[in-house]
Amino acid sequence: MGLVTEILVLPAAPVRGVWWVLDKVVRAAEDEYYDPAPVQEQLVQLEQARSEGRIDEEDFARREGELMHRLEEIRAFQLRGGGLSGL
Protein backbone atom coordinates (compact mmCIF):
# COMPACT_ATOMS: atom_id res chain seq x y z
CA MET A 1 0.00 0.00 0.00
CA GLY A 2 2.87 2.43 0.74
CA LEU A 3 4.37 2.03 -2.72
CA VAL A 4 1.03 2.67 -4.42
CA THR A 5 0.48 5.79 -2.32
CA GLU A 6 3.97 7.07 -3.16
CA ILE A 7 3.36 6.53 -6.87
CA LEU A 8 0.00 8.29 -6.72
CA VAL A 9 1.29 11.35 -4.86
CA LEU A 10 4.55 11.62 -6.83
CA PRO A 11 3.16 14.26 -9.23
CA ALA A 12 2.44 16.49 -6.24
CA ALA A 13 6.06 16.33 -5.00
CA PRO A 14 7.14 19.63 -6.62
CA VAL A 15 4.15 21.40 -5.11
CA ARG A 16 4.94 19.99 -1.67
CA GLY A 17 8.54 21.11 -2.08
CA VAL A 18 7.54 24.64 -3.01
CA TRP A 19 5.08 24.72 -0.09
CA TRP A 20 7.83 23.58 2.30
CA VAL A 21 10.19 26.31 1.06
CA LEU A 22 7.48 28.98 1.35
CA ASP A 23 6.71 27.85 4.89
CA LYS A 24 10.39 28.19 5.84
CA VAL A 25 10.62 31.65 4.25
CA VAL A 26 7.49 32.85 6.09
CA ARG A 27 8.78 31.50 9.40
CA ALA A 28 12.16 33.20 8.91
CA ALA A 29 10.48 36.49 8.01
CA GLU A 30 8.21 36.28 11.06
CA ASP A 31 11.16 35.50 13.31
CA GLU A 32 12.96 38.58 12.03
CA TYR A 33 9.92 40.87 12.11
CA TYR A 34 8.84 39.78 15.57
CA ASP A 35 12.31 39.85 17.16
CA PRO A 36 12.17 42.25 20.12
CA ALA A 37 15.95 42.84 20.24
CA PRO A 38 16.11 45.53 17.52
CA VAL A 39 13.18 47.41 19.08
CA GLN A 40 14.81 47.25 22.50
CA GLU A 41 18.06 48.53 20.98
CA GLN A 42 16.17 51.41 19.38
CA LEU A 43 14.73 52.29 22.80
CA VAL A 44 18.25 52.40 24.25
CA GLN A 45 19.45 54.60 21.39
CA LEU A 46 16.42 56.85 21.79
CA GLU A 47 17.12 57.34 25.50
CA GLN A 48 20.75 58.09 24.70
CA ALA A 49 19.73 60.66 22.08
CA ARG A 50 17.45 62.35 24.61
CA SER A 51 20.11 62.41 27.31
CA GLU A 52 22.61 63.91 24.85
CA GLY A 53 20.09 66.55 23.79
CA ARG A 54 19.85 65.38 20.17
CA ILE A 55 16.04 65.14 20.41
CA ASP A 56 13.50 67.05 22.45
CA GLU A 57 10.99 65.62 24.90
CA GLU A 58 8.13 65.75 22.40
CA ASP A 59 9.99 63.72 19.78
CA PHE A 60 11.19 61.34 22.46
CA ALA A 61 7.68 60.72 23.79
CA ARG A 62 6.25 60.17 20.30
CA ARG A 63 8.97 57.76 19.23
CA GLU A 64 8.98 55.95 22.57
CA GLY A 65 5.22 55.41 22.24
CA GLU A 66 5.69 53.93 18.76
CA LEU A 67 8.40 51.58 19.98
CA MET A 68 6.42 50.49 23.04
CA HIS A 69 3.42 49.79 20.80
CA ARG A 70 5.71 47.67 18.60
CA LEU A 71 6.94 45.72 21.63
CA GLU A 72 3.34 45.06 22.67
CA GLU A 73 2.61 43.77 19.17
CA ILE A 74 5.63 41.45 19.36
CA ARG A 75 4.65 40.13 22.79
CA ALA A 76 1.07 39.51 21.64
CA PHE A 77 2.39 37.54 18.65
CA GLN A 78 4.62 35.47 20.90
CA LEU A 79 1.76 34.78 23.32
CA ARG A 80 -0.31 33.48 20.39
CA GLY A 81 2.45 30.93 19.88
CA GLY A 82 4.22 32.55 16.97
CA GLY A 83 7.96 32.47 16.35
CA LEU A 84 11.00 33.07 18.53
CA SER A 85 10.00 30.59 21.17
CA GLY A 86 11.81 30.97 24.41
CA LEU A 87 11.97 34.77 24.42
C-alpha positions in Angstrom: 0.0 0.0 0.0 2.9 2.4 0.7 4.4 2.0 -2.7 1.0 2.7 -4.4 0.5 5.8 -2.3 4.0 7.1 -3.2 3.4 6.5 -6.9 0.0 8.3 -6.7 1.3 11.4 -4.9 4.5 11.6 -6.8 3.2 14.3 -9.2 2.4 16.5 -6.2 6.1 16.3 -5.0 7.1 19.6 -6.6 4.1 21.4 -5.1 4.9 20.0 -1.7 8.5 21.1 -2.1 7.5 24.6 -3.0 5.1 24.7 -0.1 7.8 23.6 2.3 10.2 26.3 1.1 7.5 29.0 1.3 6.7 27.8 4.9 10.4 28.2 5.8 10.6 31.7 4.3 7.5 32.8 6.1 8.8 31.5 9.4 12.2 33.2 8.9 10.5 36.5 8.0 8.2 36.3 11.1 11.2 35.5 13.3 13.0 38.6 12.0 9.9 40.9 12.1 8.8 39.8 15.6 12.3 39.8 17.2 12.2 42.3 20.1 16.0 42.8 20.2 16.1 45.5 17.5 13.2 47.4 19.1 14.8 47.3 22.5 18.1 48.5 21.0 16.2 51.4 19.4 14.7 52.3 22.8 18.3 52.4 24.3 19.5 54.6 21.4 16.4 56.8 21.8 17.1 57.3 25.5 20.7 58.1 24.7 19.7 60.7 22.1 17.5 62.3 24.6 20.1 62.4 27.3 22.6 63.9 24.8 20.1 66.6 23.8 19.9 65.4 20.2 16.0 65.1 20.4 13.5 67.1 22.5 11.0 65.6 24.9 8.1 65.7 22.4 10.0 63.7 19.8 11.2 61.3 22.5 7.7 60.7 23.8 6.2 60.2 20.3 9.0 57.8 19.2 9.0 56.0 22.6 5.2 55.4 22.2 5.7 53.9 18.8 8.4 51.6 20.0 6.4 50.5 23.0 3.4 49.8 20.8 5.7 47.7 18.6 6.9 45.7 21.6 3.3 45.1 22.7 2.6 43.8 19.2 5.6 41.5 19.4 4.7 40.1 22.8 1.1 39.5 21.6 2.4 37.5 18.6 4.6 35.5 20.9 1.8 34.8 23.3 -0.3 33.5 20.4 2.5 30.9 19.9 4.2 32.6 17.0 8.0 32.5 16.4 11.0 33.1 18.5 10.0 30.6 21.2 11.8 31.0 24.4 12.0 34.8 24.4 
